[in-house]
Amino acid sequence: MSLLMVPALALLLALPLLAWFASNRKSPKRRDVGTHFIWSRLLERKDSAPQKQRSLDLLFWIIVAAIVIGTAAAARPAIIAAEGTKTMAVLVERVFDTAPEPQHESVVRRAEFLGSGADITYFVRGEIADGPLQNSGDVIVLKAATNQAALSAFMARTGNFNGRACFVLRKSSIDAHQSPRLETPLVNVITNVIPNEKTVQVNYRGTVPELKGGAVLSNESGMLRIKPNAPTVTLTSGGQVITLTKSLFGIGTGTAWTTRQHSALLKALRPDDIAPNVWLGADKQRPCIRILQGTEIDVSGAQVHMDPAHPMFEELPISRVDWLSSRKLMPAESNTIPLVRVTRNGQVLGDFVRRKGDIIEFAADPFSEWPIELAVILLDNSIAILTGQHAGSRASWEITQPTNLPATEAFSATLEQESRAMSFEASLPEVTEQSHWLAILAALACLYAALALTPSEPIK
Amino acid sequence: MMAELFDKSFMRQLEALDAALMRLRGSIGEGITLRAGVLGQSEFRGNRPYSVGDDLRRLDWNAYGRLGRLYIREFEPEQTERLDILVDTSRSMATGDPCKHIFARRIAAAFAFLALKRGSSAAIAGSAAIEGVSRFGAILDELRKAEPTTSTTLGEQLTAIKRAKNLVVISDFLEDTSSLQPLQALGERGCSVTMVQVLSPDELEPSPAGQTELHSLEDDQSIRLPLSPANIVLYQRELEAHLELLGSIAARHRWLHAFVESDSDLHHLFVGKLLQSGGGA
């Protein structure tokens, strides 16, 4: 049992004060009367006065108890598991049922590396023959049909373990998920870097990382929020150096978008004072938005066909769009997906927009001919189709060095090169606080005291 | 304190009280009848012309006002009657400001003095009867010894009185009314009973206080009560109910019941209360 908040014990200073009040509490004033003959009738009517005296005495001690318990609760007493009692649960999964018998020796070696000194319990799906797992720790067989079911059962049954790890066995490699609880705590380290749209969140332990190329927006509880102001940002903590660079994605257009409208389009998509993160390159770039010189045709009586639910037309006010204003179309091709097709009397005249793999082709340049408010939506949708993200929601920054942070790298280094490590929290904290029970007790005592102190009717 | 209990001032009060009663008897009217056993009065017989040497206190000033001549009031020869006086000596009488027992003993002395002045004998309960004003000092001696230190209740003290013709009981009567049963037995045997109830002002109107330990001198026990205004009102209601009960019992048995506060005076008791009550009896 430990106290996590020792200064709270200062509240106990209230106890001597209470004791002083108690010792100096005015005792009932004595008054001599001839007889209790009349007074006793009051007690007979309602024998409450002695009770009240008793209840006042009881109330005093209840308040004292509430203070003591409340102080103890404020001190956050906790049960901290002893170092030698750590437990670790290891789930051993096979990705393919047809895979050969897992290399259990390798699993045991890695599990014992992870949970050094911990009692290890292995969870496996399906019966296995006696082997290294049984020699290393307890083995529990999960009767689950699939790996997903086995993982769910594992998570449900291992909530009280100090750490959990999952080894996914492939034919030639092992992926490992590991719990950071069993690692040696690192001091002065950046544990996570999360780029957002315009800012970057940096989680760290120890001293505040040194920042170059950005400004600190906030710093609290081991979390730094920075705003980069240079194409390259460097975070340094201890011997660790993390480099963030501007996250660019290229769109090949084949032509230089240098007109005023093109510039406005790019600015509208990603207003950024550092550098544009839409890189426009040659048409060899992939993915690519390609503006073609379509064939001019007679579009009188032509009908435009499209799927309004297609992401290409998301939030686009289609009724305002004149797809045929350029009077240019591309000949229909069999290996393309038409997004905007033009027909007349059931006969295909051509396509205005079509997709060919990671290329979107236009028969003319709507981005310079359309009203800019329509053009920007069309361009943003096009980029989203090609890259999977709208330009406006794409994170601006990415970690370029190193690729793994220490919290996971520590373990992944012990695996094969192609292994991948992920971490997740153990559900049971090592420190079990007891303050909630004490707080409830103190609250109940205070409630009783409050009820007892509620003014009551005089003796009737 | 005891030296002051019956000092010269008190004796002058007794003389004045006697004179006042005599005057009242003459001025209020000859038809007034007081309880002879209580006040030692004798029956009025008539007037006769004043002659030198007559007791000036017996001059009938009303007759002088009507007739312009001095007349002396004459009474029937006084019969020797015995007045028994019981002063409650239970410890409950030792309380009050002024102390109830001091006033109670002075009342008893006044009763005895008036009885002796009128030719009756007087006896403090438990003592031999005294005759003659000249032996009034013996009464006072008895009263001086009647300290409120006994553990016996009023009921027990009344039970000890086996025979009495005229009985005056001076007490706070803060006991259950069952303690008055001996009085009922005496009354059935022809005893004339006068109850003088003495209570102190602080008993009638206790001052409010917080949590108070009420210590009873009578049984040396304590109880704790908050003397809140609400509880004091309740106390006064209970006390009033008890006084009314005593009054109804006295009326039912034709006892004279007079209530007096310990800070009152003898004149107020005898003239203002007893004489009025006796006149109506």
Interface residues (C-beta under 8 A of the other chain):
Chain A: K26 S27 P28 K29 R30 R31 D32 V33 G34 T35 H36 F37 I38 W39 S40 R41 L42 L43 R45 A49 P50 K52 Q53 P458 I459 K460
Chain B: R91 S92 M93 A94 T95 G96 K100 D172 L174 E175 D176 E203 A209 G210 Q211 T212 E213 L214 H215 S216 L217 E218 D219 Q221 S222 I223 R224 L225 P226 L227 S228 A230 N231 L234 Y235 E238 L239 H242
